[in-house]
Amino acid sequence: MSIKVSGVLEKVRKEKPVVHHLTNWVTIYDCANIVKVFGASPVMAHAQEEAGDMVKLASALVLNIGTLTVDFVHSMKVAAKGANMKGIPVVLDVCGAGATKLRDDKSLELLDVAKVDIIKGNASEVARIAGENVYTKGVDAAKVNKDLVYVAKSLAAKRACTVVITGKEDIVTDGSRVFTVKNGHDIMGCVVGTGCMAASVIGTFAAVERDLVLAAACGLACFEAASEIAAASSGGPGTFKGKMYDAVFNLDGETADKMSKIAVSE
């Protein structure tokens, strides 16, 4: 089965969806910028007094617990409930889950009080949320001695959502279908924020494509194909980051389709 990513990429650029974020303070600029260069419109409204109102203007909501506080998570709950009422997709990046009890507890709280449509994280973060006895190295993935496809499918079935595990090969599943994205470059791991940006990209594509497995896979393939283009001419992490924004901005549908590496299985 061949997946054409250009159709979803073109919808992003045509519809220019608003993507509301309550996200990681360390990477908030990068998340806003990657959404913008894809052609969408980012907004970052964290105050609980307006989070519910702002989400009414959005086509997707991205939550990221990378720099969580109890008050911040309360704002996330307000925004998520508003997104549920509007019927737009909610993406939760369980950044750092498995590192501390607070992160584990608040991730599960968010999943329990509102409908989360896409859970995204690295291998150990997602495995922890799935109930596995694993630990995360801060916000970096730790080794998981489990079949990651099984972990992702089980969590997707339990939570009735799409699950994304990012890594050398990204896994995207709704508990039945499994898409594996094999794009990307090792230098992405040398730049703070590429994981958070991936969540924002997923939210951007989910804002225009109702098939959330397809949306997440296409978003990751485009983002990571652009990163491959940028890495080919960069001298290191510093120049790579700027070139990555340029590569995303200039990515055309034909190139995206030609470069995307998405495998589909059941």
N, C-alpha and C positions, 0 to 999 in steps of 0.2 A: 504493500500500500504506500503510495507516494503522497507526501504531504506538501502542498504548496503554501508557503508562508506569506507569499506576496499579497494574497487577498486580504488577510487580516492586517498586515502592515499598511496597505492602502486605505483600509477603513479607518485606522487610527489617524492617518494624515487628513482624510476627508472630514471626519466627524469632530476631530480635535476635542476629545472628551475631557471634562474636568475630573481630575483624580485627587481626591481629598486624602491627606496624610496626617496621621498622628504617629510620628516616627522618631528615629534615633537622632538625638542632638549632634552626635559626632559626625553623622553623614547626611544631615538634612539638606545641605546645599547640593550635594551630589545627587540625592534622590530627586530633588526638584529639577536639576539640570538635565538628568537623563530623560525624564518625562518630557521636558520642553524640547529637547533635540529630536525626539521621536515625533514631535508634532502635536502633542497633547498639552493640556493646561494643568500644572500642578498647583495645589493650594495646601498650606500647612497651618491649620488653625487648631491649636492645642487646648485653648481655654474651654473648660466645661460649660461656661456660660454661652458659648457660641458653637461648640462642636456639633450639636444636634441640628442647628440651623444651617451651618455651612454644608453639611452632608446633603441637604435638600437640593443643593445646586450641582451635586456631583453625579458622575456615572459609575464610580467605583470608589471604594474606601480601602486604604492600606494602613494597617496597624503594625507597629514594630516595637518590641519591648526592649530594644538595645540599651536604652538609658531610662528604664522605668522608675517611677515612683508610685506610691499608692494613689496619690491625687491624679497623676497622669493616667493610670489605668482606669480610674473612675471616668475621666473624659473619654477614654476609648470605649467604655461601655455605653456611654451616652451616644457617641457617634455610631457605634455598631447597631444599637437598637433603632436609631434613625435610619440607617442604611437598610435594615431589615424591613422597616415600614415602607420605605420607598421601593424596595425590591431590587436594589443594586448589589453587585457582588462585594463581599468583604474578604480581604486578604489579610492573614495574620502571619507575620514573620516572627517565629518563636526564637528570636536572637538570644543566644546565651542560655537557653533552657538546658538543664542538666548541670549548670555551673553552681547555682544557688537554689535554696528552697523557695525564696521569694519569686524567682523567675518561673519555677515550675508551678507554684500555686497560682500565680496571676495568669499564666497562660491557660491553665485549666479553668479558672474563673471566667475568663473571656469566652472560652469555648462553651461553658455551661449557661451563661446568661444571655448569649446572643448566637445567632446562626452565623458561623464562619464558613464561607464557601471554599476558600483555598487556604490550607495550612502549608507554610513554606519554611524550610530550614535546612541546615546541613545534616549529615547522617546522624550524629549523636544528639542533636537538638530534637529532631523528629522522633528518633527512637525513644528518647526520654519521655516525650509527650505521649508516645504510644504505650508507655508503661514499662519499658525495658530498663534494666539496672545498669545504665551507662552514665558517664559524666563527660561534660564538655570542658575543654581547656579555655576558659574565659568565653570568647565567642568563636574560637577555632574548633573545627571538628576533631573529635577523638575517634579512635578506632571502634567500630561496632562489629562484634563477632556474630552477626545475624545476617540472614538473607534480606537485603535492603528492599527488594521488590516486595517480599512478603510483609515486611514491617509497614511499608507504605500502603499496600493494598488493605491490610488489616485495619490500619487507622482510618483510611478512607471509608471503609465499610462501616466501622463503628460510629464515625462522626457524620456519615452521609455527606461527604465533601470530596473535594479534589485535594490530593497531597502531592507536594513537590519536594523532593530531596535533591539539593544541588551538590555538585561535586565534579570529579573528572568527567563523569557521565551523569547527566541529570535524569532523575526518574519522575515521571508525571503520571498519576493514576487516579481514577475515580473508584477504585476497588474492583473494576472489571477490566477496562482497557488500560494498557500500559504503554506510554510513549517514552522512549529513551532519546535524549538529546546529546549528541556527541560533539558538539561544537565547543569552542573556547580555546584559551591559551593559558599556559602555566603562569604567565606574568600577572594574570588577574588576581592570583593569590598574594601578590606582593603589594597590592594597592588596597588600603583601607576603604571599605564601602562598596566593593563590587557585589557582595551578597545583598546588602540593603538595596542597592540599585536594581538588582535582579527582581526583588519583590515589587519595586515600583514599576518595573517594566511589565511584570505579570499583571499587576493591577491595571495598567494602561491598556493592555491587550484584552483583558477580561471586560473592560468597560465597553468594548465594541463587539465582542464575540460571545454569544450565549453558551457555546460549547466550551466550558472552562478548561477541560483537558487540552483541547486544541489551542485555546487562547494562550495558556501557560507555555505549551511546547513551542508555539510559533514565536512568542515573545522572547523566550530564552534563546532560540535558534538565531533570531535576528540580532539580539544583543551580543551574543557570543561570536557570531560571524563577523560583526563589526569589530569586535575585539581582536579577532585574528588578523583582520586587515590592518588595524592600528599597530599591533605587535610587530608586523613585518617591517615597519619602518621606524620604530621607536628605539631610542638608545637606552631605555630603562624605564622604571615605573613613572618617573616624573613626566617625560615626554609621552609615554604611553597614554596617560590619562587624558591629556588634551587631544591627542590624535584619536582616541576612542570616541570622544564627543563628535569630532569631525566625521568619523567613519559612520556613526549612527545617522547623523544629519544627512549625509550624502548617500546612504544605502538605498539603492533602487530595488524594485521588486525582482527584476531579472537576476541580479547578483545574489539577492537573498535566497531565491529559489535554488540557484546553482550551488551555493555554498552550504545550505542547511543540511544537517545530518540528523534526521529524525527516524528512528526505527519504531515500529508499532507491533505490539504483541498482545495476547489475551492473558 
